[in-house]
């Protein structure tokens, strides 16, 4: 089924794009943090998605928000193409996007909301910027870095999340999903103020008596 047939514009909606790679091989990797945030938003809305050409798309309503939740299935470095086709089918502009992605420049567990900006070395974001011809769309970045980064970043981001990193990683994905909703409901400035601070560490448990 084509984008244009399945996505006839009705009420104006926000398009939330999570970046990642399709397939079980990549499902639990650092690079799929954006996909995981989309999965979480879909689960909250009880939304079932479908594959339209080279993207997974779900129509969702959360509170007063009408959303298209999108996971490009064209692999990371070609993410811009399915997103551009979907925007065209909806009659929407890049400014209607919110993009969620992993970021090796940020420490594990952190979230950063930005109203615009360059790709910063992220291949999926670079594809979006190149195909859409603009950097003017908000993005929510999920920190995945621990320690010194290796020379081969691809090996790092495409590796599975180690068990000891899983709790802060999942918490960051949850905070990113919350940041998306805050951004849409209350604006970018409020979302930045609320989510860009470092997460507070969990309180230490009292030692056993």
N, C-alpha and C positions, 0 to 999 in steps of 0.2 A: 504494500500500500504506500502511496506517495505522501510526502509531507503535506502538500497542498490539499489533497483530498481529505486527509484526516484532521487537519488543523485549521479548518475554516474559521476566520476570526469571529469572535462573538464579543463578550465583554473584554475589556483590556486586562491583560494578565501580566504577571512578571515571569520571566524565564530564568530558572535557576539551573545553571550548568555545573555539574561536578566533573572534574577532569580525572582520567584514569585510563587503564587499559582493559579491554574485555578478556574474558576467559578465566578459568579456574587457576591457571598458572600465576596470574597477577592479583587474584582477588584479595589476598591478605597482605599485600606489600605496602610499603610506605607511600609509593607513588599513587596508590588508589584511595588515598584519604578523601579526595573529592567525591569519588563514587560512593564511599561509605556514608558521607554526609547526606547525599541524595537518597540513599536507601533508608536512612533514619527519618528524613522528612516524609518520605513515602509511607513508611510504617506508621508514623504519627497520624497521617491523614487517612490511613486505610486505603491508599491508592494503589491500584494495580496498573503497571505500565505495559507497554507493548513496543515491539520493534517496528520502527518506521524507517525503511531504507537502512541507513547506517547510524541510527541513534535509538536508544531506549528512551521513551517519553511517557510520562504519567501526568494526567490531569488531576490536580489536587486542590483541595480547599482547606485551609487552616485558619480558623477564626474568620476574619473578614477578607482574607487574602485568597485570590484565585491565582494558582501557580501552574506553570508547566515545569516539571522536574525532568531534567535531561542528563543522560549519560551518553556522550558520543562513543560509538563503537568502531571508529575508524583508526584506533590506536592513537597514542598521545600526540605524536608529532603532526597529525593531520586533523586535530580536533576542530579547527576552524571551519572546515567545509560543511559538516552536517549542521553546525550551529548557524552558519549563514543561511543555509537552505530553510531551516526551521523559522528563523526570523522573517525571511521573505514570505513564507507561507502564512505566517501570522500577521503580516503587514506591520511588523515591529522593527525597532531600531536597536543598535547596540546599547544605548542608554537604558533599555528595558531589561538588560541582563544583570544577573549577579553570578559571578564565577567563584567556585570553591575549589581549592587546589592545595597540594602539599608544598612545603617550602623548606629546603635544606638549609637555608640561611637562618632559620628560626629554631631556637631550642625546642626539643620535644615537649609537647604539652601546651605550648603557647599558641595564641590565635591573634592574627592581625587583620583588621578591616582597613581597606584603602579605597578611596573614591575613584582612583585611576592610577595609571603608572605603566612602566615598561614591563617587559617579560622577565627581567632579572635572571636570565639563563634557563628559565623553565620552558621546555619545548612545546608543551601544550598551550601555554599562555602566549608564547611567541606565534604559534599558528593562528590563534584567535586574532591577535593584533594584526598580523599580516593579511589575513583573509578579510577581516572586517574593515581594515584600513583606519583603525582608531584605537587609542588606548583609553578612551573615555567611557569606561564602564567599571562599576565597583567590583571588588574582589575580596574574598575572605580566604586568608592563607592559614594553613595548619602547619605548625612547626613539627619537624620530624628528626631534627639533628640531635645526636648524642656524641659528645667528644669531638675529636678531630676527624674531619672528613677524609676519606681515601681519595687517591688521585682519580680513580674510576668511579665517578658519581653514579653512573648507570647501574653498576653492580650494587651500590648501596641502596638506592631508592627502589630497585626492583627485587630486593631481598625481603623475605618475610619479617614481620615485626617480632623481635625476640620476646619470649614470655615476660621477662622483667620490665619491658617497655610497653607491654600491652595496656595496662591500666591508664597511664597518662596519655597514651595515644588515643584510646577510646574516649577518654574524657575530653580531649581536645576536639575530636570529631563531634561530640555532643555539643560542646560550646560553640563550634563553628555553625552547626545547624541553628542553635539559638541566636547566634549573631546575624544570620541571614534574616530570620523573622524580625528581629529588632530593627535591622537596617530598613526593611520594607515598611514596618509599622511606624517607626519613630525617626527615621532618617540616618544618614551615614554618620553625622557628627555624634549622635547619641550612641550609636553602635560602637564607634571608635572609643569613646570615653568609657563605655561599659566593659568592652571585651579586650581592648589592647593592653591592659595592664597584665603583668605576669600573674598566672594563677596562684592563689594562696596555697601553701602546702597543707596537707591534711594534718590535723592536730595529733600530736604524739599520744600514744596510748599510755595510760598509767602502768607502771610495772606491777607485776603480780605481787600481792601482799605475802 
